[in-house]
Amino acid sequence: MKKAAGKKIVRAESVKSFFVYILEMENGSFYTGYTDDLAARWAKHSSGRGAKFTRAFRPVRIAACWKVGGEKGEAMRVEAFIKSLARSGKDSLVAKPSSLRRLYLEKKGDAPVLRPLSARALVKAAQSSLS
C-alpha cells in the first residue's frame, strides 16, 4: 500500500469482497452467514465442517446471496440484520433478494452497497474464489 499526500491508496487487487448468504437446510430452516470466500465456505458447510448448526442440518442450496460493498464489518452488520428478521422476512428475501437494501434502509436508515447475486453469478463467484 502506498501513501500519496497523506492519503492511503489501496490497490484494487487488495480489496476483498464479502458475501452474505442464506442457506436452506435439509430440515427447511435457514442459516445466515458471511464470508470472503463463498466456494470454500459452501464446501465447509456441505461437508459438515462449517458452523455447529450446519453440522446438524446440512445445507441443500444457497437460497440467497449478496455481495457487500465495504469492509468486513459491513458484511457482519448485514448478516446480523438478516438474522434478526422473522422467518417471514427471510422468506421474502429469498423470494426477492433485491428487497434487502430497501428493507435495511427502512429499519436502519443507512445501507451499504448490496448486490444480489443470481444463480449464474453465484457460480461465477465460486469459480473465481477457487482460482
C-alpha positions in Angstrom: 0.0 0.0 0.0 1.3 3.4 -0.9 0.7 6.8 0.6 0.2 9.9 -1.5 -0.1 13.3 0.2 -1.1 11.7 3.4 -3.8 9.5 1.9 -3.8 5.8 1.6 -4.0 4.3 -1.9 -5.5 0.8 -1.9 -4.7 -1.4 -4.8 -7.8 -2.9 -6.4 -6.5 -6.4 -6.1 -6.0 -6.0 -2.3 -9.7 -5.1 -1.7 -11.6 -8.2 -0.5 -15.2 -8.9 -1.4 -17.6 -10.1 1.2 -20.7 -12.1 0.7 -23.7 -12.5 3.0 -25.8 -15.6 2.3 -28.8 -17.5 3.3 -28.6 -21.3 3.1 -31.7 -23.5 3.0 -31.2 -26.5 5.2 -32.4 -30.1 4.8 -35.0 -29.6 7.6 -36.4 -26.5 5.8 -34.8 -23.9 8.1 -32.5 -21.1 7.1 -28.9 -20.4 8.1 -27.4 -16.9 7.5 -23.7 -16.2 7.4 -21.0 -14.1 5.8 -17.6 -14.9 4.1 -14.9 -13.6 1.8 -14.6 -17.0 0.0 -18.0 -18.3 -1.0 -16.9 -21.6 -2.5 -14.7 -22.6 0.4 -17.4 -21.7 2.9 -20.0 -23.7 1.0 -17.7 -26.6 0.9 -17.2 -26.5 4.7 -20.9 -26.2 5.3 -21.7 -29.0 2.9 -19.1 -31.4 4.4 -20.3 -30.8 8.0 -17.1 -28.9 8.9 -18.8 -25.4 9.0 -20.8 -23.9 11.8 -22.3 -26.0 14.5 -25.8 -25.6 13.1 -24.8 -26.7 9.6 -23.2 -29.8 11.1 -26.6 -30.9 12.5 -28.7 -29.8 9.5 -26.9 -30.0 6.2 -27.5 -27.3 3.6 -29.3 -28.2 0.4 -28.8 -24.9 -1.5 -27.7 -21.3 -1.3 -31.2 -19.7 -1.1 -30.0 -16.1 -1.5 -26.6 -14.3 -1.6 -25.4 -10.7 -1.7 -22.1 -9.2 -2.5 -21.5 -6.5 0.1 -19.5 -3.3 -0.6 -17.2 -2.1 2.1 -15.3 -3.8 4.9 -15.9 -7.0 6.9 -17.9 -5.0 9.5 -20.5 -4.1 6.8 -21.0 -7.8 6.0 -21.3 -8.6 9.7 -23.9 -5.9 10.2 -26.0 -7.2 7.2 -25.7 -10.7 8.5 -26.9 -9.6 12.0 -29.8 -7.7 10.4 -30.9 -10.7 8.4 -30.6 -13.0 11.5 -32.8 -10.5 13.4 -35.7 -11.0 10.9 -38.6 -13.3 11.5 -38.9 -16.3 9.2 -41.4 -14.4 7.0 -38.8 -11.7 6.4 -36.2 -14.2 5.4 -38.8 -15.9 3.1 -39.4 -12.5 1.5 -35.6 -12.0 1.0 -35.2 -15.5 -0.6 -38.2 -14.8 -2.9 -36.9 -11.3 -3.8 -33.2 -10.7 -2.9 -33.2 -7.2 -4.3 -35.5 -6.1 -1.5 -32.7 -6.4 1.1 -31.4 -2.8 0.6 -34.8 -1.2 0.9 -35.7 -3.2 4.0 -32.3 -2.4 5.6 -32.8 1.3 4.8 -36.3 1.2 6.4 -35.0 -0.3 9.6 -31.5 1.1 9.9 -31.7 4.4 8.0 -28.4 3.7 6.1 -27.4 0.8 4.0 -24.1 -0.5 2.5 -23.8 -1.3 -1.2 -25.7 -4.7 -1.6 -25.7 -6.5 -4.9 -27.9 -9.6 -5.0 -26.3 -12.5 -6.9 -28.2 -14.6 -9.4 -27.6 -18.3 -9.6 -25.2 -17.6 -12.6 -23.3 -15.0 -10.6 -23.0 -17.4 -7.6 -21.4 -20.0 -9.8 -19.0 -17.4 -11.2 -18.2 -16.1 -7.7 -17.5 -19.6 -6.5 -15.3 -20.3 -9.5 -13.3 -17.1 -9.1 -12.7 -17.8 -5.4 -11.3 -21.2 -6.4 -8.6 -19.7 -8.7 
